[in-house]
Amino acid sequence: MILASVSPKEIADVPLPNTYGPFLGMCFLASFFLLGYLLRSARRGVFAALAISLLIFFRLQHVVVGKYEVIGLLGFFSILEIFILIRKNKQNMT
């Protein structure tokens, strides 16, 4: 709805200049709810939504995101997920 009724130039400077805050917020929420449902985990949905929102933010800022940056971002969130799972398993053992 926001894409059909609002010009990108109108929301480009909300809340900070050239950040597209409302658009990124909507993208984050949409991807969070969808991925949280598909992955059956709110934590994994948040991590995936953050990664997607970060990639969209870089694209809007005209930052060149190549395959190495995407691999690095996926690697970071994968390592974070593995670390949390290991820590959770250790807490369940005690």
N, C-alpha and C positions, 0 to 999 in steps of 0.2 A: 504494500500500500504506500509506503514511504517513497518508493521509487517512482510510482506513477503520479503522485501529487506534489512532490517537492523537487525543485530544481537542485542539482548538485552544488551550484554556486551558493545557494541559500544556506546549506548546512556545512559548507566547507570549513567555516571558521568557528564552529561550535564544538566544544568549549574553548579550544585553543586554535590559533590560526593554522589552517591547512591540515586539520586532523580528521575531519569527517566523523566526529564523535557519534552522532545518532545513527549513522549508517553502520559503523563498526559495532555499536551496541546491538543493533538489530541482527547483524550477521552472527555475532557471538551468541546471542540468545537462541536464534534459530538453530545454529549448528550444535549448541549445547543440548537443547531438548531432543533434537533428532539423534545425535550420537549417544547421548545418555540412554535413550531408549534402545537403540540398536545394539550398543555394547553392554547393556544391562548393568551399567555402573556409572554413577554420577561422577566419580573421580576421573574415570577414563574419559567421560564426556567433556569434563572441564579441560583436561589436558589437550584433547583433540580440538576443542573449540578455541582454546588459546593459540594453538599452533596455526589453525586456519585463519583466525583473526589477525595474528601477527603477519602472516604471509599477505593477507589483503592490505594491511596497513603499510607494509613495505611497498607493495604495488602502487598504492595511492600516493606514496611519497616519492615515487619514481626511483626507488632503489632497485638496482638490478639484482634479482634473486635467481641465481643459477642452480644447477643441480647440486653443487657442493654445499650451498647454503641450506637447501631443502634437506639434504642428507644429514647435515649437522643439526638442524632443528629437530628432525625426526629422531636422530640419535640421542639428543639431549632429553626429549620427553620419554623415549624408551628407557634410557638409563634411570631416569627419575621414577618411572613406573616400576622397574625391577627393584630399585632400592626400597621403595615403599612396600612392595610385596614381600621382600626378604625380611624387612623390619616387622611387618605384620605377622609373618610366620614365626619369627623368634618370640614375639609377645604371646602368641597362642601356645607355644611350647611350654612356657613357664607358668 
